[in-house]
Amino acid sequence: MRPGAGIVIGACILAASAADISRTRLLTVSVITLPPDFQSNTRTVKKKQALYRKIVENLTADPGLRPEDIFINLVEVLPENWSFGQGIAQYVAEKS
C-alpha cells in the first residue's frame, strides 16, 4: 500500500477504498467474535446479512455514520479454539 493510501486505526491500516467503497477517516471497525453454537455451529448467510444491515441502520441513525464508513468482521470460532484460562479448551474438555 502506498503512503497515504490507507486509514490507520490503532495498529491496523485499512485501505481507504475497497469493494468500490470509499471510506473517510470516520471509518468504524467492528469485529464480532462469536462463541460456538452447538446447535448448528454457524449462522446462515441470511442471518449474517440481517445483522450487518441492522448494525449499519443503527450506526447511521445514531451517531450518524456514513454506511460506507462501517466495516464489520464477523468471526465464528470453533469450540476447540476457546480457552478461558488454565490451559484448557473448556468447550471441548472431557468432564471428569
DAUR-V997855 format. One record per residue. N is the residue number from 1. OMEGA is omega as a letter, one per 20 degrees, with the letter a starting at -180 (999 if undefined). BURIAL is + if it has 24 or more other C-alpha atoms within 12 Angstrom, else -. D_CENTER is the distance of its C-alpha to the mean C-alpha in whole Angstrom. Layout:
BEGIN
n: <N:N>
omega: <OMEGA:OMEGA>
burial: <BURIAL:BURIAL>
d_center: <D_CENTER:D_CENTER>
END
This chain:
BEGIN
n: <1:2:3:4:5:6:7:8:9:10:11:12:13:14:15:16:17:18:19:20:21:22:23:24:25:26:27:28:29:30:31:32:33:34:35:36:37:38:39:40:41:42:43:44:45:46:47:48:49:50:51:52:53:54:55:56:57:58:59:60:61:62:63:64:65:66:67:68:69:70:71:72:73:74:75:76:77:78:79:80:81:82:83:84:85:86:87:88:89:90:91:92:93:94:95:96>
omega: <a:r:r:a:a:r:a:r:a:r:a:r:a:r:r:r:r:r:r:r:r:a:r:r:r:r:r:a:r:r:a:r:a:r:a:r:a:r:a:a:r:r:a:r:r:r:r:r:r:r:r:a:a:r:r:r:a:a:r:r:a:k:r:r:r:r:a:a:r:a:a:r:r:a:r:a:r:a:a:a:r:r:a:r:r:r:a:r:a:a:a:a:r:r:r:999>
burial: <-:-:-:-:-:-:+:-:-:-:-:-:-:+:+:+:-:-:-:-:-:-:+:+:-:-:+:+:+:-:-:-:-:-:+:-:-:-:-:-:-:-:-:-:-:-:-:-:-:-:-:-:-:-:+:+:-:-:+:-:-:-:-:-:-:+:+:+:+:+:+:+:-:-:-:-:-:-:-:-:-:-:-:-:-:-:-:-:-:-:-:-:-:-:-:->
d_center: <22:25:26:24:22:19:17:17:14:16:16:14:16:14:16:18:18:16:17:19:17:19:17:19:18:17:14:11:7:5:3:4:7:9:13:15:17:20:22:20:17:15:14:16:14:16:14:11:12:14:11:10:13:14:11:13:16:16:15:17:20:19:19:20:17:17:15:15:14:10:8:4:2:4:6:9:12:16:18:20:17:17:20:20:23:27:26:25:23:23:22:24:27:30:32:35>
END
